[in-house]
């Protein structure tokens, strides 16, 4: 089933609770339960119980004096992750634009997601007539291709756990596990990884990790193009450009606590 497909059976209470939250978020002033129930067409008793639950969870607040409800600060906590991602996208887009222009490749920003996946949150396409097409929102296995090697380099998984993860990934011409792990170790030394014809024949990707304050891979900057357009020195130049940008970004995102020195490994200031 596609991730965007609706469930076979909607959970009525959850849907009603979300409708109430959206109503409160759009209301001009705190509102009483009777008005909310009437406007939304929800049974008054059910609406009251849902509102009590939302208050208990911190997503709504109740004013004892006016007997009205409003959105709670708990909504800010829920929105924090999405807001941070949106901020990162805006801040990093100039890097994607400059990389695409300088190297004539499609550049992408991948965000670590859930269930062993990464999601494409921004991209700038190559100016070349022939280019690799990708779509924002696209999801891939976390340990796939060049960006996967970067994620694996700073993954908490053991070697055997990584082996299990890789065994479930479909490559067109996948590397051996030993070769993959050599590439992972190289990421720690030189700061970037490349994948030439392994994920898809004829396609080369180069990627570098962006680390958070916990020194785990939060995101990755990647560039992708047709293998025929890359020379060995071209891949190295692109990788070094990605590495320097991601090193600077990691330092900024971590609040200066993570400083990458690929000659001597990872250090903290």
C-alpha positions in Angstrom: 0.0 0.0 0.0 1.4 3.5 -0.8 2.2 5.7 2.2 -0.2 8.4 1.0 -3.2 5.9 0.7 -6.0 6.4 3.2 -6.5 3.6 5.8 -9.2 1.1 5.1 -11.0 2.2 8.2 -10.7 5.6 9.7 -10.5 5.9 13.5 -13.5 8.1 14.2 -12.3 9.5 17.6 -8.9 10.4 16.2 -10.5 12.2 13.2 -12.9 14.1 15.4 -10.1 15.1 17.7 -8.0 16.4 14.8 -11.1 18.3 13.5 -11.4 20.0 16.9 -7.8 21.0 17.0 -8.0 22.5 13.5 -11.2 24.3 14.6 -9.5 25.8 17.7 -6.4 26.7 15.6 -8.6 28.7 13.2 -10.9 30.3 15.8 -10.6 34.0 16.5 -11.2 33.5 20.2 -11.5 30.7 22.8 -14.7 28.8 22.2 -17.2 26.8 24.4 -18.0 23.1 23.9 -21.5 23.7 22.8 -20.4 26.0 19.9 -17.6 23.6 18.9 -20.0 20.6 18.9 -22.6 22.4 16.9 -20.2 23.9 14.3 -18.5 20.5 13.7 -21.6 18.4 13.9 -20.2 16.3 16.8 -22.2 14.9 19.6 -21.9 17.3 22.6 -20.9 14.6 25.0 -18.3 13.1 22.7 -17.0 16.6 22.0 -16.7 17.3 25.7 -14.7 14.1 26.3 -12.4 14.7 23.3 -11.7 18.3 24.6 -10.9 16.9 28.1 -8.5 14.5 26.5 -6.8 17.2 24.4 -6.4 19.4 27.6 -4.9 16.4 29.4 -2.4 15.9 26.6 -1.5 19.6 26.6 -2.8 20.2 23.1 -5.7 22.4 24.3 -6.3 24.6 27.3 -9.5 25.2 29.3 -10.4 28.6 30.9 -12.4 27.9 34.1 -13.8 31.5 34.2 -15.2 31.6 30.6 -15.7 27.8 30.2 -13.9 28.0 26.8 -11.2 26.1 25.0 -8.2 27.2 23.0 -5.1 25.7 21.4 -2.4 24.7 23.9 1.3 25.0 23.8 1.7 21.3 23.3 0.9 22.0 19.6 4.2 24.0 19.4 6.1 20.9 20.5 4.4 18.8 17.8 5.1 21.4 15.2 8.8 21.9 16.2 10.2 19.1 14.0 8.4 20.3 10.9 9.3 23.9 11.5 13.0 23.0 12.0 13.0 21.0 8.7 11.4 23.9 6.9 14.0 26.2 8.3 16.8 23.9 7.2 15.4 23.7 3.7 15.4 27.4 3.3 18.9 27.8 4.8 20.5 25.1 2.7 18.9 25.8 -0.6 21.6 28.2 -1.7 24.1 25.4 -1.3 22.1 23.1 -3.5 21.8 25.9 -6.1 25.5 26.6 -6.1 26.5 22.9 -6.3 24.1 22.3 -9.2 25.4 25.3 -11.1 29.1 24.6 -10.4 29.1 20.9 -11.2 26.1 20.7 -13.6 24.3 18.0 -11.5 21.0 17.6 -9.8 21.5 18.3 -6.1 19.3 16.9 -3.3 18.7 17.3 0.4 17.6 14.1 2.2 16.2 14.1 5.8 16.4 11.1 8.0 12.8 9.8 8.5 11.2 6.9 10.4 11.3 3.1 9.8 14.7 3.1 8.2 13.9 5.6 5.4 15.1 9.0 4.2 12.8 11.5 2.5 13.8 14.0 -0.2 12.9 17.5 1.2 14.5 19.7 -1.5 16.3 19.6 -4.8 17.7 21.8 -7.5 17.8 20.2 -11.0 20.8 20.3 -13.3 20.8 22.8 -16.1 21.8 20.0 -18.5 19.2 19.0 -21.2 19.4 15.4 -20.0 19.1 15.1 -16.3 18.0 12.6 -13.6 14.4 13.3 -12.5 13.4 13.1 -8.8 10.4 14.3 -6.8 10.3 16.0 -3.4 8.6 13.7 -0.9 10.3 10.6 -2.5 11.4 8.1 0.1 14.3 5.6 -0.1 15.8 3.0 2.2 18.2 4.8 4.6 21.3 2.8 3.7 20.9 2.9 -0.1 23.5 4.3 -2.6 26.0 7.1 -1.7 23.8 8.8 0.9 23.2 5.4 2.5 26.9 4.9 3.1 27.0 8.3 4.8 24.0 7.4 7.0 25.7 4.1 7.9 29.0 5.8 8.8 27.2 7.5 11.8 24.5 4.9 12.5 24.1 3.3 15.9 23.5 -0.1 14.3 26.0 -2.9 14.7 27.8 -4.4 11.7 25.4 -7.4 11.8 22.4 -5.1 12.1 23.6 -3.2 9.0 24.1 -6.5 7.2 20.5 -7.3 7.9 19.3 -3.9 6.7 21.3 -4.1 3.5 19.9 -7.6 2.7 16.5 -6.1 2.3 17.5 -3.4 -0.1 17.1 -3.8 -3.9 20.0 -2.6 -6.0 20.4 -3.0 -9.7 24.1 -4.1 -9.2 24.6 -4.0 -5.5 28.1 -4.1 -3.9 29.3 -6.9 -1.7 28.8 -6.2 2.0 32.5 -6.1 2.5 32.9 -3.4 -0.2 30.0 -1.5 1.2 31.6 -1.4 4.7 34.9 -0.3 3.2 33.1 2.6 1.7 31.4 3.4 5.0 34.8 3.5 6.8 36.1 5.8 4.0 33.2 8.2 4.7 34.7 8.7 8.2 38.1 9.5 6.7 37.3 11.7 3.7 33.8 12.9 4.5 31.8 11.8 1.4 30.8 8.6 -0.5 30.1 7.8 -4.1 28.0 5.2 -5.8 28.8 4.4 -9.4 26.3 2.2 -11.2 25.4 0.1 -8.1 21.9 1.5 -7.3 21.0 2.1 -10.9 23.3 1.3 -13.9 24.5 4.4 -15.6 23.8 6.7 -12.6 26.4 8.1 -10.2 25.6 9.8 -6.9 27.9 11.5 -4.5 26.9 12.4 -0.9 28.1 13.9 2.3 26.5 13.7 5.8 25.1 16.5 7.9 25.5 15.7 11.6 23.4 16.9 14.6 24.6 17.7 18.1 24.4 14.0 19.0 26.8 13.3 16.1 24.3 11.2 14.2 23.5 11.7 10.5 20.4 14.0 10.5 20.5 14.8 6.7 22.7 14.3 3.7 23.5 16.5 0.7 23.7 14.5 -2.5 24.4 15.1 -6.1 23.3 12.8 -8.9 23.9 12.5 -12.6 24.7 10.2 -15.5 27.9 8.2 -14.9 29.2 9.2 -18.4 29.4 12.8 -17.4 31.7 12.2 -14.5 35.5 11.7 -14.5 37.4 10.4 -11.5 38.7 14.0 -10.8 35.1 15.3 -11.3 33.8 12.9 -8.6 36.6 13.9 -6.2 36.0 17.6 -6.8 32.3 17.3 -6.2 32.8 15.2 -3.1 35.3 17.7 -1.6 32.8 20.5 -2.3 30.0 18.5 -0.6 32.3 17.6 2.3 33.2 21.2 3.0 29.7 22.5 2.9 28.3 19.7 5.1 31.1 20.2 7.6 30.2 23.9 7.9 26.5 23.1 8.1 27.1 20.4 10.8 29.0 22.9 12.9 26.2 25.4 12.6 23.3 23.0 13.2 25.1 21.5 16.3 25.6 24.9 17.8 29.3 24.6 17.4 29.6 21.3 19.3 30.5 19.2 16.3 33.5 20.0 14.3 34.5 17.7 11.5 38.2 17.1 10.8 38.4 14.3 8.2 42.2 14.1 8.4 41.9 13.0 12.1 38.4 11.7 12.4 35.4 13.3 14.2 36.0 15.6 17.1 33.9 17.8 19.4 34.8 21.3 20.4 
